Amino acid sequence: MCKKGDLGRAAKLIDNMFLKGCVPNEVTYNTLIHGLCLKGKLEKAVNLLDRMVASKCMPNDVTYGTIINGLVKQGRALDGARVLISMEERGHCANEYVYSVLVSGSFREGKTEEAMKLWKEMMEKGCEPNIVVYSALIDGLCQEGKLDEAKGILAEMVKKGCVPNAFTYSSLMKGFFLIGDSHGAVLVLKEMSNDNCIRNEICYSVLIYGLCEDGKLKEALMVWKQMLGKGFIPDVVAYSSMIHGLCNAGLVEQGLRLFNEMLCQEPESQPDVITYNIILNALGQQSSISHAIGLLNSMLNQV
């Protein structure tokens, strides 16, 4: 019933179980709590957690992790941290998953101090961070433009034998672009090879986007060719960034050729509204109004 989204009937079933003297176990509660969180009904999920405790059915890591994750997804990291405190008061120790969710959520909401407090608390309690927690922390610090701190965490991560992944390095690239250091971002891609970290299309997309935003079209084209040479298929971000870079450099025809190439790609590489806006703006600046109108009609036909 929960998988089908029929949470009302599932809740009534629990009520009937109580009436018949059959107390639901943690699996039953966890399934319903998971369903409520998926539907965004966090208040009901928390109320069910309280009912679970009142019926002397002890929540486990899955129960708390599900609710904390749901709260963070709604932009309520502080409420998630309160659930963490409640969890610990009831004798449960949070695992790396819970901390990674809270750390990344706190950074997304701009609560840097809270994120760092959670990190410190995690370390003090002897909860060993994994790749997910390290990457969440590095990503958050990079978003705040705190590259030195992020690189310090990366060094600590490697020292402890935790190998950075493509997401970790992509976060560093974004951080370098944020402070205007495109050369540093390019060096991160090279560092990945030195550390035997497998690059993916996201790394290349981040680099292409940043270089095009900085007006470094030549460097972006080199990365684009390298990406294709490695057998990666550019996603919509890489295509749109490259088209934007070409159009900004006055190479609108080359941008259009790349746009037409996109139309033949898989769904994840199809043009989106940003791509169309880039092309329409470029055609408008060239006074190619009829071409722009045709493209706009094509876009509207796909809606």
Backbone hydrogen bonds in HBPLUS format (Angstrom, degrees):
<---DONOR---> <-ACCEPTOR-->    atom                        ^
c    i                          cat <-CA-CA->   ^        H-A-AA   ^      H-
h    n   atom  resd res      DA  || num        DHA   H-A  angle D-A-AA Bond
n    s   type  num  typ     dist DA aas  dist angle  dist       angle   num
A0004-LYS N   A0001-MET O   3.18 MM   3  5.13 126.7  2.48  92.2 105.8     1
A0006-ASP N   A0001-MET O   2.81 MM   5  5.07 144.1  1.94 162.0 152.5     2
A0005-GLY N   A0002-CYS O   2.95 MM   3  4.89 153.6  2.02 100.5 108.7     3
A0010-ALA N   A0006-ASP O   3.30 MM   4  6.51 152.6  2.38 139.2 147.1     4
A0011-ALA N   A0007-LEU O   2.86 MM   4  6.06 155.3  1.92 148.7 154.2     5
A0012-LYS N   A0008-GLY O   3.05 MM   4  6.32 157.6  2.10 146.1 152.2     6
A0013-LEU N   A0009-ARG O   2.94 MM   4  6.14 145.7  2.06 142.0 151.4     7
A0014-ILE N   A0010-ALA O   3.18 MM   4  6.56 147.2  2.29 142.7 150.2     8
A0015-ASP N   A0011-ALA O   3.08 MM   4  6.48 155.9  2.14 147.0 153.5     9
A0016-ASN N   A0012-LYS O   2.90 MM   4  6.22 157.5  1.95 150.7 156.3    10
A0017-MET N   A0013-LEU O   2.92 MM   4  6.18 143.9  2.05 140.9 151.3    11
A0018-PHE N   A0014-ILE O   3.07 MM   4  6.45 152.7  2.14 150.2 156.0    12
A0019-LEU N   A0015-ASP O   3.04 MM   4  6.38 157.4  2.09 148.1 154.6    13
A0020-LYS N   A0016-ASN O   3.02 MM   4  6.21 142.0  2.17 142.4 151.7    14
A0022-CYS N   A0017-MET O   2.68 MM   5  4.88 148.0  1.78 166.0 155.2    15
A0021-GLY N   A0018-PHE O   2.95 MM   3  5.00 160.9  1.98 107.1 111.4    16
A0029-TYR N   A0025-ASN O   3.13 MM   4  6.48 168.6  2.15 158.5 161.0    17
A0030-ASN N   A0026-GLU O   2.78 MM   4  5.80 163.1  1.81 146.2 152.0    18
A0031-THR N   A0027-VAL O   2.98 MM   4  6.07 153.9  2.05 144.6 151.1    19
A0032-LEU N   A0028-THR O   3.18 MM   4  6.47 161.8  2.22 150.1 154.1    20
A0033-ILE N   A0029-TYR O   2.84 MM   4  6.04 164.6  1.86 158.6 163.6    21
A0034-HIS N   A0030-ASN O   2.85 MM   4  5.91 157.0  1.90 143.8 150.4    22
A0035-GLY N   A0031-THR O   3.06 MM   4  6.29 155.4  2.13 141.6 148.1    23
A0036-LEU N   A0032-LEU O   2.93 MM   4  6.21 158.7  1.98 151.8 157.1    24
A0037-CYS N   A0033-ILE O   2.93 MM   4  6.17 157.7  1.98 150.0 156.0    25
A0038-LEU N   A0034-HIS O   2.99 MM   4  6.23 154.3  2.05 147.9 154.9    26
A0039-LYS N   A0035-GLY O   3.13 MM   4  6.38 143.0  2.28 141.3 150.9    27
A0041-LYS N   A0036-LEU O   2.82 MM   5  5.09 148.6  1.91 161.2 153.0    28
A0040-GLY N   A0037-CYS O   2.97 MM   3  4.88 152.8  2.05  99.2 107.7    29
A0045-ALA N   A0041-LYS O   3.12 MM   4  6.40 147.6  2.23 140.4 150.2    30
A0046-VAL N   A0042-LEU O   2.86 MM   4  6.14 157.2  1.91 154.1 158.7    31
A0047-ASN N   A0043-GLU O   2.93 MM   4  6.17 156.5  1.98 145.8 152.7    32
A0048-LEU N   A0044-LYS O   2.88 MM   4  6.07 148.9  1.98 142.3 150.7    33
A0049-LEU N   A0045-ALA O   2.97 MM   4  6.26 143.0  2.11 139.2 149.5    34
A0050-ASP N   A0046-VAL O   3.01 MM   4  6.40 154.5  2.08 148.3 154.1    35
A0051-ARG N   A0047-ASN O   2.97 MM   4  6.27 152.1  2.05 142.8 150.9    36
A0052-MET N   A0048-LEU O   2.81 MM   4  6.01 146.9  1.92 142.6 152.2    37
A0053-VAL N   A0049-LEU O   3.03 MM   4  6.38 155.2  2.09 150.2 155.3    38
A0054-ALA N   A0050-ASP O   2.92 MM   4  6.16 159.9  1.96 147.3 153.4    39
A0055-SER N   A0051-ARG O   2.97 MM   4  6.17 138.8  2.15 141.9 151.8    40
A0057-CYS N   A0052-MET O   3.02 MM   5  5.40 157.0  2.07 166.6 160.6    41
A0056-LYS N   A0053-VAL O   2.90 MM   3  5.06 153.3  1.97 112.3 115.9    42
A0063-THR N   A0060-ASN O   3.06 MM   3  5.31 116.2  2.48 102.9 117.4    43
A0064-TYR N   A0060-ASN O   3.19 MM   4  6.57 166.2  2.21 165.4 165.1    44
A0065-GLY N   A0061-ASP O   2.82 MM   4  5.79 159.7  1.86 147.1 154.2    45
A0066-THR N   A0062-VAL O   2.92 MM   4  5.94 154.1  1.99 145.9 151.8    46
A0067-ILE N   A0063-THR O   3.23 MM   4  6.54 163.4  2.26 151.2 154.6    47
A0068-ILE N   A0064-TYR O   2.91 MM   4  6.08 170.3  1.92 159.1 162.2    48
A0069-ASN N   A0065-GLY O   2.96 MM   4  5.97 159.9  2.00 142.9 148.8    49
A0070-GLY N   A0066-THR O   3.00 MM   4  6.17 153.8  2.07 142.1 149.5    50
A0071-LEU N   A0067-ILE O   2.93 MM   4  6.20 158.0  1.98 153.1 158.3    51
A0072-VAL N   A0068-ILE O   2.97 MM   4  6.18 162.6  2.00 151.5 156.1    52
A0073-LYS N   A0069-ASN O   3.01 MM   4  6.20 154.3  2.07 146.5 153.3    53
A0074-GLN N   A0071-LEU O   3.06 MM   3  5.20 135.6  2.27  98.4 110.9    54
A0076-ARG N   A0071-LEU O   2.91 MM   5  5.10 149.5  2.00 141.7 142.9    55
A0075-GLY N   A0072-VAL O   2.90 MM   3  5.04 157.8  1.95 111.1 114.6    56
A0080-GLY N   A0076-ARG O   3.02 MM   4  6.37 149.2  2.11 145.2 154.8    57
A0081-ALA N   A0077-ALA O   2.83 MM   4  6.19 144.3  1.96 145.1 155.0    58
A0082-ARG N   A0078-LEU O   3.03 MM   4  6.38 141.4  2.18 139.0 149.3    59
A0083-VAL N   A0079-ASP O   3.06 MM   4  6.42 148.9  2.16 144.5 152.4    60
A0084-LEU N   A0080-GLY O   3.00 MM   4  6.33 144.7  2.13 140.2 150.5    61
A0085-ILE N   A0081-ALA O   3.06 MM   4  6.43 150.5  2.15 142.7 149.2    62
A0086-SER N   A0082-ARG O   3.01 MM   4  6.34 159.7  2.05 147.5 152.7    63
A0087-MET N   A0083-VAL O   2.79 MM   4  5.99 150.3  1.88 145.8 154.8    64
A0088-GLU N   A0084-LEU O   2.98 MM   4  6.29 155.8  2.04 150.1 155.3    65
A0089-GLU N   A0085-ILE O   2.90 MM   4  6.16 150.5  1.99 148.3 157.2    66
A0090-ARG N   A0086-SER O   3.16 MM   4  6.37 132.9  2.40 138.0 148.9    67
A0090-ARG N   A0087-MET O   3.21 MM   3  5.31 135.7  2.42  95.3 107.1    68
A0092-HIS N   A0087-MET O   3.08 MM   5  5.50 158.3  2.13 146.0 143.0    69
A0091-GLY N   A0088-GLU O   3.00 MM   3  5.07 158.3  2.05 107.5 109.9    70
A0099-TYR N   A0095-ASN O   3.24 MM   4  6.59 166.7  2.26 154.9 158.4    71
A0100-SER N   A0096-GLU O   2.85 MM   4  6.01 157.8  1.90 153.1 159.3    72
A0101-VAL N   A0097-TYR O   3.05 MM   4  6.28 157.8  2.10 152.1 157.4    73
A0102-LEU N   A0098-VAL O   3.08 MM   4  6.34 163.1  2.11 151.0 155.3    74
A0103-VAL N   A0099-TYR O   2.80 MM   4  5.92 164.1  1.83 154.7 159.4    75
A0104-SER N   A0100-SER O   3.04 MM   4  6.04 171.2  2.05 146.3 149.1    76
A0105-GLY N   A0101-VAL O   2.95 MM   4  5.94 154.0  2.02 140.6 148.9    77
A0106-SER N   A0102-LEU O   2.88 MM   4  5.94 155.7  1.94 144.7 150.8    78
A0107-PHE N   A0103-VAL O   3.11 MM   4  6.39 158.7  2.16 149.8 155.1    79
A0108-ARG N   A0104-SER O   3.00 MM   4  6.22 159.6  2.04 147.2 153.0    80
A0109-GLU N   A0105-GLY O   3.12 MM   4  6.33 144.1  2.25 142.9 151.7    81
A0111-LYS N   A0106-SER O   2.75 MM   5  4.97 150.2  1.83 165.1 155.2    82
A0110-GLY N   A0107-PHE O   2.88 MM   3  4.97 158.6  1.92 108.1 113.7    83
A0115-ALA N   A0111-LYS O   3.04 MM   4  6.35 154.6  2.11 149.4 157.0    84
A0116-MET N   A0112-THR O   2.93 MM   4  6.23 162.6  1.96 158.5 162.3    85
A0117-LYS N   A0113-GLU O   2.91 MM   4  6.04 147.0  2.02 142.1 151.8    86
A0118-LEU N   A0114-GLU O   2.97 MM   4  6.21 152.9  2.04 145.5 152.1    87
A0119-TRP N   A0115-ALA O   3.00 MM   4  6.31 153.3  2.08 144.3 152.0    88
A0120-LYS N   A0116-MET O   2.94 MM   4  6.16 163.1  1.97 147.6 151.3    89
A0121-GLU N   A0117-LYS O   2.89 MM   4  6.06 159.8  1.93 146.8 153.1    90
A0122-MET N   A0118-LEU O   2.86 MM   4  6.03 153.6  1.93 146.5 153.4    91
A0123-MET N   A0119-TRP O   3.09 MM   4  6.38 160.2  2.13 150.2 154.5    92
A0124-GLU N   A0120-LYS O   2.93 MM   4  6.17 161.2  1.96 152.5 158.0    93
A0125-LYS N   A0121-GLU O   3.06 MM   4  6.21 140.9  2.22 142.4 151.9    94
A0127-CYS N   A0122-MET O   3.10 MM   5  5.45 153.7  2.18 167.4 160.0    95
A0126-GLY N   A0123-MET O   3.07 MM   3  5.22 159.7  2.11 106.3 111.6    96
A0134-TYR N   A0130-ASN O   3.00 MM   4  6.23 177.6  2.01 166.0 166.6    97
A0135-SER N   A0131-ILE O   2.93 MM   4  5.90 159.9  1.97 140.9 147.2    98
A0136-ALA N   A0132-VAL O   2.94 MM   4  6.07 152.1  2.02 141.8 149.7    99
A0137-LEU N   A0133-VAL O   2.97 MM   4  6.22 158.1  2.02 153.1 158.4   100
A0138-ILE N   A0134-TYR O   2.89 MM   4  6.14 166.9  1.90 156.1 159.8   101
A0139-ASP N   A0135-SER O   2.86 MM   4  5.91 161.0  1.90 146.7 152.4   102
A0140-GLY N   A0136-ALA O   3.02 MM   4  6.14 158.9  2.06 141.8 147.6   103
A0141-LEU N   A0137-LEU O   2.96 MM   4  6.19 164.2  1.98 153.9 157.8   104
A0142-CYS N   A0138-ILE O   2.95 MM   4  6.10 154.8  2.01 146.9 154.1   105
A0143-GLN N   A0139-ASP O   2.97 MM   4  6.22 151.8  2.06 147.0 154.6   106
A0144-GLU N   A0140-GLY O   3.17 MM   4  6.45 134.7  2.38 138.2 150.0   107
A0144-GLU N   A0141-LEU O   3.14 MM   3  5.09 129.8  2.41  91.9 105.4   108
A0146-LYS N   A0141-LEU O   2.84 MM   5  5.16 155.6  1.90 160.6 152.4   109
A0145-GLY N   A0142-CYS O   2.90 MM   3  4.88 155.9  1.96 102.4 109.8   110
A0150-ALA N   A0146-LYS O   3.03 MM   4  6.27 157.0  2.08 147.7 155.0   111
A0151-LYS N   A0147-LEU O   2.79 MM   4  6.00 159.9  1.83 155.3 159.9   112
A0152-GLY N   A0148-ASP O   2.98 MM   4  6.16 143.8  2.11 138.5 148.8   113
A0153-ILE N   A0149-GLU O   3.00 MM   4  6.33 151.9  2.08 148.5 155.0   114
A0154-LEU N   A0150-ALA O   2.94 MM   4  6.24 152.2  2.02 144.6 152.9   115
A0155-ALA N   A0151-LYS O   2.94 MM   4  6.17 157.1  1.99 145.1 150.3   116
A0156-GLU N   A0152-GLY O   3.03 MM   4  6.28 156.2  2.09 143.5 150.1   117
A0157-MET N   A0153-ILE O   2.81 MM   4  5.99 152.8  1.89 146.5 154.7   118
A0158-VAL N   A0154-LEU O   2.96 MM   4  6.26 162.7  2.00 154.4 157.1   119
A0159-LYS N   A0155-ALA O   2.96 MM   4  6.10 158.2  2.01 145.7 152.3   120
A0160-LYS N   A0156-GLU O   3.04 MM   4  6.26 142.7  2.19 143.2 151.9   121
A0162-CYS N   A0157-MET O   3.01 MM   5  5.35 155.2  2.07 159.7 151.9   122
A0161-GLY N   A0158-VAL O   2.93 MM   3  5.09 158.5  1.98 108.5 113.5   123
A0169-TYR N   A0165-ASN O   3.17 MM   4  6.55 162.9  2.20 157.0 160.6   124
A0170-SER N   A0166-ALA O   2.86 MM   4  6.01 152.9  1.94 146.3 154.7   125
A0171-SER N   A0167-PHE O   2.99 MM   4  6.21 152.3  2.07 148.5 154.7   126
A0172-LEU N   A0168-THR O   3.22 MM   4  6.61 151.2  2.31 142.1 149.5   127
A0173-MET N   A0169-TYR O   2.97 MM   4  6.33 155.1  2.04 149.6 156.3   128
A0174-LYS N   A0170-SER O   3.03 MM   4  6.34 161.6  2.07 150.1 154.0   129
A0175-GLY N   A0171-SER O   2.96 MM   4  6.22 152.0  2.04 144.9 153.3   130
A0176-PHE N   A0172-LEU O   2.95 MM   4  6.28 154.9  2.02 152.8 158.3   131
A0177-PHE N   A0173-MET O   3.02 MM   4  6.35 161.1  2.05 153.6 158.7   132
A0178-LEU N   A0174-LYS O   2.89 MM   4  6.08 148.7  1.99 145.1 154.3   133
A0179-ILE N   A0175-GLY O   3.27 MM   4  6.61 141.4  2.43 142.9 151.0   134
A0181-ASP N   A0176-PHE O   2.79 MM   5  5.03 160.0  1.83 155.4 148.4   135
A0180-GLY N   A0177-PHE O   2.96 MM   3  4.87 157.6  2.02 102.6 108.8   136
A0185-ALA N   A0181-ASP O   3.31 MM   4  6.70 147.0  2.43 140.5 149.2   137
A0186-VAL N   A0182-SER O   3.07 MM   4  6.43 153.9  2.14 148.9 155.0   138
A0187-LEU N   A0183-HIS O   3.02 MM   4  6.31 152.7  2.10 147.2 154.9   139
A0188-VAL N   A0184-GLY O   3.13 MM   4  6.42 135.7  2.33 138.4 149.4   140
A0188-VAL N   A0185-ALA O   3.16 MM   3  5.17 129.3  2.43  93.5 106.7   141
A0189-LEU N   A0186-VAL O   3.14 MM   3  5.37 123.6  2.47 100.1 112.9   142
A0190-LYS N   A0186-VAL O   3.34 MM   4  6.78 152.1  2.42 143.7 150.9   143
A0191-GLU N   A0187-LEU O   2.81 MM   4  6.07 148.8  1.91 144.9 154.7   144
A0192-MET N   A0188-VAL O   2.98 MM   4  6.28 140.5  2.14 144.0 153.7   145
A0193-SER N   A0190-LYS O   3.11 MM   3  5.38 124.0  2.43 100.9 113.7   146
A0194-ASN N   A0190-LYS O   3.24 MM   4  6.66 154.6  2.30 145.6 152.5   147
A0195-ASP N   A0191-GLU O   2.93 MM   4  6.20 143.5  2.07 148.1 158.1   148
A0197-CYS N   A0192-MET O   2.83 MM   5  5.01 165.0  1.85 158.0 154.9   149
A0196-ASN N   A0193-SER O   3.11 MM   3  4.98 160.9  2.14 103.2 107.2   150
A0205-SER N   A0201-GLU O   2.89 MM   4  6.08 156.3  1.94 146.4 153.6   151
A0206-VAL N   A0202-ILE O   2.90 MM   4  6.13 162.8  1.93 156.1 159.4   152
A0207-LEU N   A0203-CYS O   3.10 MM   4  6.33 160.7  2.14 147.4 152.6   153
A0208-ILE N   A0204-TYR O   2.83 MM   4  6.03 165.5  1.85 155.9 160.0   154
A0209-TYR N   A0205-SER O   2.87 MM   4  5.96 165.1  1.90 150.6 155.2   155
A0210-GLY N   A0206-VAL O   3.03 MM   4  6.16 166.1  2.05 146.9 150.8   156
A0211-LEU N   A0207-LEU O   2.96 MM   4  6.09 164.8  1.98 152.0 156.2   157
A0212-CYS N   A0208-ILE O   2.96 MM   4  6.07 162.2  1.99 150.4 155.3   158
A0213-GLU N   A0209-TYR O   2.96 MM   4  6.13 155.8  2.02 148.7 155.7   159
A0214-ASP N   A0210-GLY O   3.04 MM   4  6.25 138.4  2.22 138.7 149.8   160
A0216-LYS N   A0211-LEU O   2.82 MM   5  5.10 154.5  1.88 161.8 153.9   161
A0215-GLY N   A0212-CYS O   3.01 MM   3  4.93 156.8  2.06 101.0 107.9   162
A0220-ALA N   A0216-LYS O   3.03 MM   4  6.26 155.3  2.09 147.7 155.5   163
A0221-LEU N   A0217-LEU O   2.84 MM   4  6.08 154.2  1.91 154.1 160.3   164
A0222-MET N   A0218-LYS O   3.12 MM   4  6.43 148.3  2.23 143.5 151.9   165
A0223-VAL N   A0219-GLU O   3.05 MM   4  6.39 155.5  2.11 148.5 154.5   166
A0224-TRP N   A0220-ALA O   2.83 MM   4  6.07 152.9  1.91 145.9 154.4   167
A0225-LYS N   A0221-LEU O   2.92 MM   4  6.14 161.5  1.95 148.7 152.1   168
A0226-GLN N   A0222-MET O   2.99 MM   4  6.18 153.2  2.06 141.6 149.6   169
A0227-MET N   A0223-VAL O   2.83 MM   4  6.03 151.9  1.90 147.7 155.4   170
A0228-LEU N   A0224-TRP O   3.00 MM   4  6.32 161.6  2.03 152.0 155.9   171
A0229-GLY N   A0225-LYS O   2.83 MM   4  5.96 153.3  1.91 144.1 152.5   172
A0230-LYS N   A0226-GLN O   3.05 MM   4  6.26 132.4  2.28 139.7 150.7   173
A0230-LYS N   A0227-MET O   3.21 MM   3  5.27 135.2  2.42  95.8 107.5   174
A0232-PHE N   A0227-MET O   3.22 MM   5  5.71 154.9  2.28 160.4 152.9   175
A0231-GLY N   A0228-LEU O   2.95 MM   3  5.14 156.7  2.01 106.2 113.3   176
A0239-TYR N   A0235-ASP O   3.03 MM   4  6.29 172.7  2.04 163.0 164.9   177
A0240-SER N   A0236-VAL O   2.91 MM   4  5.87 165.9  1.93 142.6 147.4   178
A0241-SER N   A0237-VAL O   2.89 MM   4  5.93 157.3  1.95 145.7 152.5   179
A0242-MET N   A0238-ALA O   2.97 MM   4  6.10 160.9  2.01 148.6 153.7   180
A0243-ILE N   A0239-TYR O   2.87 MM   4  6.11 162.0  1.90 157.1 162.4   181
A0244-HIS N   A0240-SER O   2.89 MM   4  6.01 157.8  1.94 144.6 151.1   182
A0245-GLY N   A0241-SER O   2.90 MM   4  6.13 158.0  1.94 147.4 153.5   183
A0246-LEU N   A0242-MET O   2.94 MM   4  6.20 159.1  1.99 149.1 154.3   184
A0247-CYS N   A0243-ILE O   2.90 MM   4  6.09 167.0  1.92 153.7 157.4   185
A0248-ASN N   A0244-HIS O   2.90 MM   4  6.02 160.0  1.94 150.1 155.9   186
A0249-ALA N   A0245-GLY O   3.16 MM   4  6.31 135.3  2.37 134.9 146.0   187
A0249-ALA N   A0246-LEU O   3.13 MM   3  5.15 128.8  2.40  93.9 107.6   188
A0251-LEU N   A0246-LEU O   2.80 MM   5  5.01 145.9  1.91 161.2 149.7   189
A0250-GLY N   A0247-CYS O   2.95 MM   3  5.03 158.4  2.00 108.0 112.4   190
A0255-GLY N   A0251-LEU O   3.05 MM   4  6.36 149.9  2.14 144.4 153.8   191
A0256-LEU N   A0252-VAL O   2.80 MM   4  6.12 150.8  1.89 152.7 160.6   192
A0257-ARG N   A0253-GLU O   2.98 MM   4  6.27 150.0  2.07 143.2 151.1   193
A0258-LEU N   A0254-GLN O   3.07 MM   4  6.34 154.7  2.14 144.3 150.5   194
A0259-PHE N   A0255-GLY O   2.91 MM   4  6.18 147.3  2.02 141.6 151.6   195
A0260-ASN N   A0256-LEU O   2.86 MM   4  6.13 159.2  1.90 151.8 156.1   196
A0261-GLU N   A0257-ARG O   3.00 MM   4  6.23 142.6  2.14 138.1 148.6   197
A0262-MET N   A0258-LEU O   3.01 MM   4  6.34 143.3  2.15 141.1 150.6   198
A0262-MET N   A0259-PHE O   3.06 MM   3  5.06 120.6  2.43  94.1 108.9   199
A0263-LEU N   A0259-PHE O   3.30 MM   4  6.72 145.5  2.43 144.7 152.7   200
A0264-CYS N   A0261-GLU O   3.11 MM   3  5.53 153.4  2.19 108.1 116.1   201
A0265-GLN N   A0262-MET O   2.89 MM   3  5.22 167.4  1.91 119.3 122.3   202
A0269-SER N   A0266-GLU O   2.87 MM   3  5.51 157.1  1.92 123.4 131.1   203
A0270-GLN N   A0267-PRO O   3.15 MM   3  5.14 168.9  2.16 108.0 110.8   204
A0276-TYR N   A0272-ASP O   3.11 MM   4  6.47 164.9  2.13 159.3 162.7   205
A0277-ASN N   A0273-VAL O   2.98 MM   4  6.12 156.1  2.04 142.5 149.3   206
A0278-ILE N   A0274-ILE O   3.01 MM   4  6.25 151.2  2.09 147.4 154.6   207
A0279-ILE N   A0275-THR O   3.09 MM   4  6.43 163.1  2.12 154.5 157.9   208
A0280-LEU N   A0276-TYR O   2.81 MM   4  5.98 169.5  1.82 157.6 161.1   209
A0281-ASN N   A0277-ASN O   2.93 MM   4  5.92 159.2  1.97 143.3 149.0   210
A0282-ALA N   A0278-ILE O   3.05 MM   4  6.26 155.6  2.11 143.4 150.2   211
A0283-LEU N   A0279-ILE O   2.89 MM   4  6.15 161.3  1.93 156.3 161.1   212
A0284-GLY N   A0280-LEU O   2.87 MM   4  5.99 151.8  1.95 144.2 152.6   213
A0285-GLN N   A0281-ASN O   3.03 MM   4  6.26 151.8  2.11 145.1 151.6   214
A0286-GLN N   A0282-ALA O   3.22 MM   4  6.47 132.3  2.46 134.2 146.4   215
A0286-GLN N   A0283-LEU O   3.10 MM   3  5.02 130.3  2.36  92.2 106.0   216
A0288-SER N   A0283-LEU O   2.85 MM   5  5.07 159.3  1.90 156.7 152.3   217
A0287-SER N   A0284-GLY O   3.05 MM   3  4.91 157.4  2.10 100.6 106.9   218
A0292-ALA N   A0288-SER O   2.97 MM   4  6.21 153.9  2.04 149.1 157.4   219
A0293-ILE N   A0289-ILE O   2.84 MM   4  6.12 155.3  1.90 153.8 160.0   220
A0294-GLY N   A0290-SER O   3.04 MM   4  6.25 157.6  2.09 144.1 150.0   221
A0295-LEU N   A0291-HIS O   3.00 MM   4  6.24 154.2  2.07 145.3 152.4   222
A0296-LEU N   A0292-ALA O   2.90 MM   4  6.12 152.8  1.97 146.5 154.2   223
A0297-ASN N   A0293-ILE O   2.93 MM   4  6.18 157.5  1.98 149.8 155.1   224
A0298-SER N   A0294-GLY O   3.03 MM   4  6.25 151.1  2.11 140.8 148.9   225
A0299-MET N   A0295-LEU O   2.94 MM   4  6.23 149.4  2.03 144.4 152.8   226
A0300-LEU N   A0296-LEU O   2.91 MM   4  6.22 157.1  1.96 150.0 155.8   227
A0301-ASN N   A0297-ASN O   2.96 MM   4  6.14 145.4  2.09 143.7 152.7   228
A0302-GLN N   A0299-MET O   3.13 MM   3  5.39 144.2  2.26 101.6 111.9   229
A0303-VAL N   A0300-LEU O   3.20 MM   3  5.28 152.5  2.28 101.2 109.3   230
